[in-house]
Amino acid sequence: MLSDFRLLDRTVVQKFDEAVRVLKLSGPWFPAIQHGYCVKAYYRQTFRF
């Protein structure tokens, strides 16, 4: 489950909303696994507009 979206550059608010919408439509995401257990993880995704 994708959550906790953060905008790092306030000049692209409308584009951020579109990027979040596309990510949510991208299908199921699978959790990170460490030593056979599901763990929380974060990933910084860069978009160039």
C-alpha positions in Angstrom: 0.0 0.0 0.0 1.4 3.4 -1.0 1.2 6.2 1.6 2.8 9.2 3.0 3.4 11.1 -0.2 5.6 14.2 0.3 6.2 17.1 -2.0 9.8 18.4 -1.9 9.4 21.4 -4.3 6.3 23.6 -3.7 6.5 25.1 -7.2 5.0 21.9 -8.8 1.9 21.3 -6.6 -0.5 20.5 -9.5 2.1 18.1 -11.1 2.6 16.5 -7.7 -1.1 15.7 -7.5 -1.0 14.1 -10.9 2.1 12.0 -10.1 0.4 10.7 -6.9 -2.7 9.9 -8.9 -0.7 7.9 -11.5 1.2 6.0 -8.7 -2.0 5.0 -7.0 -3.4 3.7 -10.3 -0.2 1.7 -11.0 -1.5 -1.5 -9.5 -0.5 -3.4 -6.3 2.8 -2.8 -4.7 4.5 -5.4 -2.6 6.1 -4.7 0.8 9.8 -4.8 1.4 11.1 -8.1 2.8 14.1 -8.5 5.1 15.1 -11.9 6.5 11.8 -13.4 5.3 9.6 -10.7 7.1 7.7 -7.8 5.6 9.2 -4.5 6.8 8.4 -0.9 6.3 10.5 0.9 3.7 10.5 4.1 1.9 11.6 5.1 -1.6 12.2 8.5 -3.0 10.9 8.7 -6.5 12.1 11.6 -8.7 9.9 12.9 -11.4 11.1 15.4 -14.0 8.4 17.6 -15.5 
